Amino acid sequence: MKNELFKSIECSVIGAGLAGVEAANVLAREGFSVRLIEMKPVKKSPAHSYDGFAELVCSNSLKAKRIDSAAGMLKEEMRRLGSITVEAALRTATPAGGALAVDRVLFSDLITKQIKENKNITVEHRELTLFPESNAIICTGPLTSDAFAARIEQRCGVGFLSFYDAAAPIISAESINADKVYFATRYDKGEADYINCPFEKEEYERFYNALVQAQTAPLREFETLKVFEGCMPIEVLAKRGAESLRYGCMKPVGLINPKTSKRPYAVVQLRVENNAKTLYNLVGFQTNLKFSEQERVFKLIPGLENAEFVRYGVMHRNTFINSPKLLDETFMLNGADNIFFAGQITGVEGYMESAASGIIAGMSLARKLKGVAPLKLPPTSMIGALSAYISDKNRYSDDFQPMGANMGLLPPLDEKIKNKQERYMRLAVRGITAIDS
């Protein structure tokens, strides 16, 4: 009953990506009336194709499940904070070894249904072109429309930094040559859910030469390419040197071919896209190659000679604000009347990182409106560490760059532990315990 007291207070959440649905869900759970403004399907960005909320564009993987990893630690913290996206991911998971991968459509549909059926949330499908005055969380993401981006820039006054995000191609499972590939997970960790395409040295050299000579799609009005390392286009990485791929996404370490009992010279891994296992994406193959070039070059991968591309790789803009100069650790805009930002537009990089920031922004706005002290999570937690990173006023922030969850963000343990796995587990237990308290 106590949450009914706040229904007269209306809050706005702009954007129904992962951060937006988390923020809206938290505010609704706390008893506030929420207007969730989403421009799809009235208007879509170049990278979006599905009408549902929380659309996954770059990958269907939400990274590692195990708690003694940064990604797993983050998701466990989110689960304990009542995350709607973690719950949906667990319910729509597809086999992916030690990773948490989801069926994109089922994931989006489940979240969309839950949000639209929430009596405290009203959904408005339209493009917002005016900056909100108060009680709002901006979750418009890395693909913020030009009109609204201009309003944000006008309001914030310090401008934006941009880089490009790239999505990998997806192929049909039935078009893969089973005689040339094999199922395996690196070091046999988890179930053997990845399809591996093994290269001999000559095959790799032929593929590499074709890749570095392939034509890329024009970047239109953008003149420079500023790419976050986590989504580096495969052709950009390849041009760093002939061995760059073999030490990156094509490394063969831990992937013995059972057909030869040997380690290949290089490997391309394919990860399942849906529960039916009819679609696979090329892991690490985010690309900006022309579609015809993707057909030509990627069919040089052993086992993909007859690959059917159901979606080509694409490249899109990713825009984010200079958060250390603009936001505090609760994700509130400096000097504003309860205006918060959340999601990748703040410089947290990754699906779950984006969703986590939505939880914190939602909880922070709710606490402000209830007159409760600001929510400041301990830096020993992964969410707290990310919040501290994007709001650190003491760091040189003129060249602020996005950051995903990683153990390096956390304060060191009081004692030195040489074994990395043991050290990571201790860090994770410490952080999750801090969340509980």
GUVEX-465575 format. One record per residue (C-alpha): chain; x, y, z. Coordinates in steps of 0.25 Angstrom, whole numbers, plus 5000, padded with zeros to 4 digits. Each point is the difference from the previous one (the first is absolute). Layout:
<recs>
{A, {X, Y, Z}}
...
</recs>
This chain:
<recs>
{A, {5000, 5000, 5000}}
{A, {5011, 5010, 5003}}
{A, {5005, 5000, 4986}}
{A, {4986, 5005, 4996}}
{A, {5003, 5014, 5006}}
{A, {5009, 5003, 4988}}
{A, {4991, 4997, 4988}}
{A, {4997, 5015, 4999}}
{A, {5015, 5003, 4997}}
{A, {5003, 4998, 4985}}
{A, {5013, 4996, 4995}}
{A, {5005, 4999, 4986}}
{A, {5010, 4990, 4994}}
{A, {5005, 5003, 4986}}
{A, {5004, 4987, 4993}}
{A, {4996, 4986, 5001}}
{A, {5013, 4993, 4999}}
{A, {5006, 4992, 5011}}
{A, {5003, 5012, 5009}}
{A, {4986, 5006, 4997}}
{A, {4992, 4987, 5003}}
{A, {5008, 4998, 5013}}
{A, {4998, 5015, 5004}}
{A, {4985, 4999, 4997}}
{A, {4998, 4987, 5008}}
{A, {5007, 5005, 5012}}
{A, {4992, 5013, 5001}}
{A, {4987, 4993, 4997}}
{A, {5004, 4990, 5011}}
{A, {5002, 5011, 5010}}
{A, {4986, 5005, 4997}}
{A, {5002, 5012, 4990}}
{A, {4992, 5002, 4987}}
{A, {5010, 4999, 4989}}
{A, {4999, 5005, 4986}}
{A, {5009, 4991, 4991}}
{A, {5003, 5008, 4987}}
{A, {5006, 4991, 4989}}
{A, {5001, 5005, 4985}}
{A, {4999, 4986, 4994}}
{A, {4993, 4996, 4992}}
{A, {4996, 5014, 4995}}
{A, {5015, 5002, 4998}}
{A, {5012, 4991, 5000}}
{A, {5015, 5001, 5000}}
{A, {5008, 4994, 4989}}
{A, {5004, 4988, 5009}}
{A, {4986, 4997, 5006}}
{A, {4991, 4991, 4993}}
{A, {4990, 4994, 5010}}
{A, {4989, 5008, 5006}}
{A, {5001, 4994, 5014}}
{A, {5007, 5006, 5012}}
{A, {5014, 4996, 5005}}
{A, {5004, 4996, 4986}}
{A, {5014, 4994, 4999}}
{A, {5007, 5005, 4988}}
{A, {5015, 4996, 5001}}
{A, {5000, 4987, 5006}}
{A, {4990, 4990, 5007}}
{A, {5011, 4997, 5010}}
{A, {4999, 5006, 5014}}
{A, {5014, 4995, 5003}}
{A, {5005, 4990, 5011}}
{A, {4990, 4994, 5010}}
{A, {5010, 4996, 5011}}
{A, {5001, 5009, 5012}}
{A, {5015, 5001, 5000}}
{A, {5000, 5008, 4987}}
{A, {4997, 5015, 4999}}
{A, {4988, 4997, 4991}}
{A, {4994, 4989, 5009}}
{A, {5003, 5008, 5013}}
{A, {4992, 5012, 4993}}
{A, {4988, 4992, 4997}}
{A, {4999, 4993, 5014}}
{A, {5000, 5014, 5006}}
{A, {4989, 5004, 4990}}
{A, {4992, 4988, 5003}}
{A, {5001, 5004, 5015}}
{A, {4995, 5014, 4997}}
{A, {4988, 4994, 4992}}
{A, {5004, 5001, 4986}}
{A, {4990, 4998, 4990}}
{A, {5010, 4997, 4989}}
{A, {5008, 4990, 5007}}
{A, {4987, 4993, 5004}}
{A, {4996, 5000, 4985}}
{A, {5013, 4995, 4995}}
{A, {5000, 4988, 5010}}
{A, {4986, 4997, 4994}}
{A, {5004, 5001, 4986}}
{A, {5014, 4995, 5000}}
{A, {5006, 4992, 4989}}
{A, {5012, 4990, 5001}}
{A, {5013, 5007, 5000}}
{A, {5010, 4993, 5008}}
{A, {5004, 5009, 5012}}
{A, {4993, 5012, 4994}}
{A, {4986, 5005, 5002}}
{A, {4994, 5001, 4986}}
{A, {4986, 5003, 4997}}
{A, {4990, 4998, 4989}}
{A, {4999, 5015, 4996}}
{A, {4985, 4999, 4996}}
{A, {4995, 4993, 5012}}
{A, {5009, 5009, 5009}}
{A, {4994, 5013, 4994}}
{A, {4986, 4994, 5000}}
{A, {5000, 4996, 5014}}
{A, {5005, 5013, 5005}}
{A, {4990, 5008, 4991}}
{A, {4988, 4992, 5006}}
{A, {5004, 5003, 5014}}
{A, {5002, 5014, 4998}}
{A, {4987, 5003, 4992}}
{A, {4992, 4992, 5011}}
{A, {5006, 5008, 5011}}
{A, {4988, 5008, 5005}}
{A, {5010, 5011, 5005}}
{A, {5006, 5002, 4986}}
{A, {4994, 5007, 4988}}
{A, {5008, 4998, 4987}}
{A, {5000, 5011, 4990}}
{A, {5006, 4997, 4986}}
{A, {5006, 5013, 4995}}
{A, {5013, 5007, 4998}}
{A, {5003, 5010, 5011}}
{A, {5006, 5013, 4994}}
{A, {4999, 5009, 5013}}
{A, {5009, 4998, 5012}}
{A, {4992, 4996, 5013}}
{A, {4999, 5010, 5011}}
{A, {5000, 4991, 5012}}
{A, {4998, 4986, 5005}}
{A, {5005, 4993, 4988}}
{A, {5010, 4989, 4997}}
{A, {5007, 5001, 4986}}
{A, {5003, 4987, 4994}}
{A, {5000, 5003, 4985}}
{A, {5013, 4992, 4998}}
{A, {5012, 5000, 4991}}
{A, {4990, 5002, 4988}}
{A, {4993, 5013, 5006}}
{A, {4992, 5007, 4988}}
{A, {5007, 5012, 4994}}
{A, {4989, 5009, 5005}}
{A, {5000, 4996, 5015}}
{A, {5015, 4999, 5000}}
{A, {5001, 5015, 4996}}
{A, {4991, 5003, 5012}}
{A, {5009, 4992, 5009}}
{A, {5012, 5007, 4995}}
{A, {4993, 5014, 5001}}
{A, {4996, 4996, 5015}}
{A, {5013, 4994, 5004}}
{A, {5009, 5010, 4993}}
{A, {5013, 4992, 4999}}
{A, {4997, 4992, 4988}}
{A, {5001, 4985, 4996}}
{A, {5011, 4990, 4997}}
{A, {4996, 4990, 4989}}
{A, {5005, 4986, 4996}}
{A, {4995, 4989, 4991}}
{A, {4994, 4987, 5004}}
{A, {4999, 4988, 4991}}
{A, {4991, 4988, 4999}}
{A, {5005, 4986, 4995}}
{A, {4993, 4993, 4989}}
{A, {4990, 4988, 5003}}
{A, {4999, 4988, 4991}}
{A, {4991, 4988, 4999}}
{A, {5004, 4987, 5007}}
{A, {4996, 4992, 4988}}
{A, {5009, 5007, 4991}}
{A, {5013, 4996, 5009}}
{A, {5008, 4988, 4994}}
{A, {5000, 4991, 5012}}
{A, {5011, 4991, 4994}}
{A, {5010, 5012, 5002}}
{A, {4996, 5005, 5014}}
{A, {4999, 4995, 5014}}
{A, {4993, 5003, 5013}}
{A, {5009, 5004, 5011}}
{A, {5001, 5011, 5011}}
{A, {5014, 5005, 5004}}
{A, {5007, 4991, 5009}}
{A, {4987, 4992, 5001}}
{A, {4994, 5009, 5010}}
{A, {4985, 4998, 5000}}
{A, {4992, 4993, 4989}}
{A, {5006, 5000, 4986}}
{A, {4990, 5010, 4994}}
{A, {5010, 5007, 4991}}
{A, {5002, 4996, 4986}}
{A, {5014, 5001, 4996}}
{A, {5006, 5003, 4986}}
{A, {5014, 4996, 5000}}
{A, {5011, 5006, 4991}}
{A, {5013, 4994, 4994}}
{A, {5011, 5010, 4998}}
{A, {4998, 5002, 4985}}
{A, {4984, 5001, 5002}}
{A, {5003, 5011, 5011}}
{A, {5009, 5008, 4991}}
{A, {4991, 4999, 4988}}
{A, {4988, 5005, 5009}}
{A, {5009, 5011, 5007}}
{A, {5005, 5006, 4987}}
{A, {4985, 5000, 4994}}
{A, {4995, 5007, 5013}}
{A, {5011, 5011, 5001}}
{A, {4997, 5003, 4985}}
{A, {4985, 5000, 5001}}
{A, {4992, 5013, 4998}}
{A, {4992, 5006, 5012}}
{A, {4987, 5007, 4999}}
{A, {5001, 5015, 5000}}
{A, {4998, 5007, 5013}}
{A, {4991, 5011, 4994}}
{A, {5002, 5013, 5008}}
{A, {5010, 4995, 5010}}
{A, {5014, 5002, 4996}}
{A, {5008, 4993, 5011}}
{A, {4999, 4986, 5006}}
{A, {5001, 5000, 5015}}
{A, {4997, 4986, 5004}}
{A, {4999, 4995, 5015}}
{A, {5009, 4988, 5001}}
{A, {4989, 4990, 5004}}
{A, {4993, 5002, 4987}}
{A, {5012, 5001, 4990}}
{A, {4996, 4997, 4986}}
{A, {5007, 4987, 4995}}
{A, {5006, 5007, 4988}}
{A, {5006, 5011, 5009}}
{A, {5006, 4990, 5010}}
{A, {5006, 4992, 4988}}
{A, {5007, 5013, 4995}}
{A, {5008, 5000, 5013}}
{A, {5008, 4988, 4995}}
{A, {4999, 4986, 4994}}
{A, {5000, 4994, 5014}}
{A, {4990, 5009, 5006}}
{A, {4989, 4991, 4998}}
{A, {5007, 4988, 5004}}
{A, {5002, 5007, 5014}}
{A, {4986, 5006, 5000}}
{A, {4986, 4994, 4996}}
{A, {5007, 4989, 4991}}
{A, {5009, 4994, 5011}}
{A, {5000, 4985, 4999}}
{A, {5005, 4998, 5015}}
{A, {4992, 4990, 5007}}
{A, {4992, 4995, 4988}}
{A, {5006, 4987, 4996}}
{A, {4994, 4994, 4987}}
{A, {4995, 4986, 5004}}
{A, {5000, 4996, 4985}}
{A, {5016, 5002, 5000}}
{A, {5003, 5000, 5015}}
{A, {5008, 5013, 4997}}
{A, {4998, 5015, 5002}}
{A, {4997, 5008, 4988}}
{A, {5008, 5011, 4995}}
{A, {4988, 5009, 5002}}
{A, {4985, 4999, 5003}}
{A, {4987, 5007, 4998}}
{A, {4990, 4997, 5010}}
{A, {4985, 5001, 4997}}
{A, {4990, 5002, 5012}}
{A, {4986, 4996, 5000}}
{A, {4990, 5011, 4998}}
{A, {4986, 4994, 5004}}
{A, {4994, 4988, 5008}}
{A, {4997, 4993, 4987}}
{A, {5015, 5000, 4996}}
{A, {4997, 5004, 4986}}
{A, {5008, 5013, 5000}}
{A, {5015, 5002, 5004}}
{A, {5008, 5013, 5001}}
{A, {5015, 5001, 4997}}
{A, {5006, 5003, 5013}}
{A, {5009, 5013, 5000}}
{A, {4997, 5003, 4985}}
{A, {4993, 5013, 5002}}
{A, {5003, 5007, 4987}}
{A, {4997, 5012, 4991}}
{A, {5004, 4992, 4987}}
{A, {4990, 5002, 4988}}
{A, {4990, 4989, 4999}}
{A, {5005, 4994, 4988}}
{A, {5014, 5000, 5006}}
{A, {4995, 4993, 5012}}
{A, {4995, 4989, 4991}}
{A, {5013, 4998, 4993}}
{A, {5009, 5001, 5011}}
{A, {4993, 4993, 5011}}
{A, {4997, 4988, 4991}}
{A, {5015, 4997, 5000}}
{A, {4998, 4996, 5014}}
{A, {5001, 4984, 5001}}
{A, {4986, 4995, 5001}}
{A, {4993, 5013, 4995}}
{A, {5002, 4998, 4985}}
{A, {4985, 5000, 4998}}
{A, {4996, 5008, 5012}}
{A, {4987, 5007, 4999}}
{A, {5000, 5014, 5006}}
{A, {4987, 5003, 5007}}
{A, {5006, 5013, 5005}}
{A, {5012, 5007, 4996}}
{A, {5010, 5007, 5009}}
{A, {4997, 5015, 5002}}
{A, {5006, 5012, 5006}}
{A, {4993, 5011, 5008}}
{A, {5003, 5012, 5008}}
{A, {5002, 5000, 5015}}
{A, {4999, 5013, 5007}}
{A, {5002, 5002, 5015}}
{A, {5001, 5012, 5009}}
{A, {5013, 5005, 5008}}
{A, {4994, 4994, 5013}}
{A, {5011, 5003, 5009}}
{A, {4997, 5015, 4998}}
{A, {4985, 4998, 4999}}
{A, {4995, 4990, 5010}}
{A, {5002, 4995, 5014}}
{A, {5001, 4986, 5005}}
{A, {4985, 4999, 5000}}
{A, {5000, 5003, 4985}}
{A, {4993, 5014, 5003}}
{A, {5003, 5012, 4991}}
{A, {5007, 5011, 5008}}
{A, {4992, 5012, 5003}}
{A, {4987, 4993, 4994}}
{A, {4986, 4998, 5007}}
{A, {5000, 4985, 5001}}
{A, {5005, 4997, 4986}}
{A, {5008, 4987, 4999}}
{A, {5007, 4993, 4989}}
{A, {5002, 4985, 4999}}
{A, {5005, 4990, 4990}}
{A, {5011, 5000, 4989}}
{A, {4998, 5015, 4998}}
{A, {5007, 5002, 5014}}
{A, {5013, 4992, 4996}}
{A, {4997, 4987, 5006}}
{A, {5003, 4990, 4989}}
{A, {4992, 4987, 4998}}
{A, {4986, 4995, 5001}}
{A, {5000, 4996, 5015}}
{A, {5008, 5012, 5004}}
{A, {4989, 5009, 4993}}
{A, {4989, 4993, 5007}}
{A, {5007, 5001, 5013}}
{A, {5001, 5015, 4999}}
{A, {4985, 5000, 4997}}
{A, {4998, 4993, 5013}}
{A, {5008, 5010, 5008}}
{A, {4994, 5012, 4993}}
{A, {4986, 4995, 5003}}
{A, {5003, 4998, 5014}}
{A, {5007, 5013, 5002}}
{A, {4989, 5008, 4994}}
{A, {4990, 4992, 5009}}
{A, {5008, 5003, 5012}}
{A, {5001, 5015, 4997}}
{A, {4985, 5001, 4998}}
{A, {4998, 4993, 5013}}
{A, {5010, 5009, 5007}}
{A, {5009, 4988, 5004}}
{A, {5015, 5002, 5000}}
{A, {5007, 4997, 4986}}
{A, {5003, 4986, 4996}}
{A, {5015, 4998, 5000}}
{A, {5005, 4986, 4998}}
{A, {5013, 4996, 5005}}
{A, {5012, 5000, 4990}}
{A, {5003, 4986, 5004}}
{A, {4987, 4996, 4992}}
{A, {5001, 4999, 4985}}
{A, {4988, 5010, 4998}}
{A, {5006, 5009, 5010}}
{A, {5014, 5000, 4993}}
{A, {4993, 5003, 4987}}
{A, {4992, 5012, 5006}}
{A, {5013, 5005, 5006}}
{A, {5007, 4999, 4987}}
{A, {4990, 5008, 4992}}
{A, {4999, 5011, 5011}}
{A, {5015, 5001, 5004}}
{A, {5003, 5015, 5001}}
{A, {5014, 4998, 5003}}
{A, {5004, 4993, 4987}}
{A, {5004, 5007, 4988}}
{A, {4987, 5000, 4992}}
{A, {5002, 5007, 4987}}
{A, {5002, 4987, 4993}}
{A, {4990, 4992, 5008}}
{A, {4998, 4986, 4994}}
{A, {4990, 4989, 5003}}
{A, {5002, 4989, 5010}}
{A, {4994, 4987, 5001}}
{A, {5000, 4991, 5013}}
{A, {5014, 4995, 5003}}
{A, {5007, 4996, 5013}}
{A, {5010, 5011, 4998}}
{A, {4990, 5010, 5004}}
{A, {4999, 4994, 5014}}
{A, {5009, 5004, 5012}}
{A, {5010, 4989, 5003}}
{A, {4998, 4990, 5011}}
{A, {5007, 5002, 5014}}
{A, {5009, 4988, 4997}}
{A, {5007, 4996, 4987}}
{A, {4995, 4987, 4993}}
{A, {5008, 4995, 4989}}
{A, {4990, 4990, 4994}}
{A, {4991, 5009, 4991}}
{A, {4988, 4991, 5001}}
{A, {5000, 5000, 5015}}
{A, {5003, 5015, 5000}}
{A, {4988, 5003, 4991}}
{A, {4991, 4992, 5009}}
{A, {5004, 5007, 5012}}
{A, {4998, 5013, 4993}}
{A, {4986, 4996, 4995}}
{A, {4996, 4995, 5014}}
{A, {5004, 5013, 5007}}
{A, {4993, 5008, 4990}}
{A, {4987, 4992, 5000}}
{A, {5000, 5000, 5015}}
{A, {5001, 5015, 5000}}
{A, {4988, 5000, 4991}}
{A, {4992, 4992, 5009}}
{A, {5004, 5009, 5012}}
</recs>
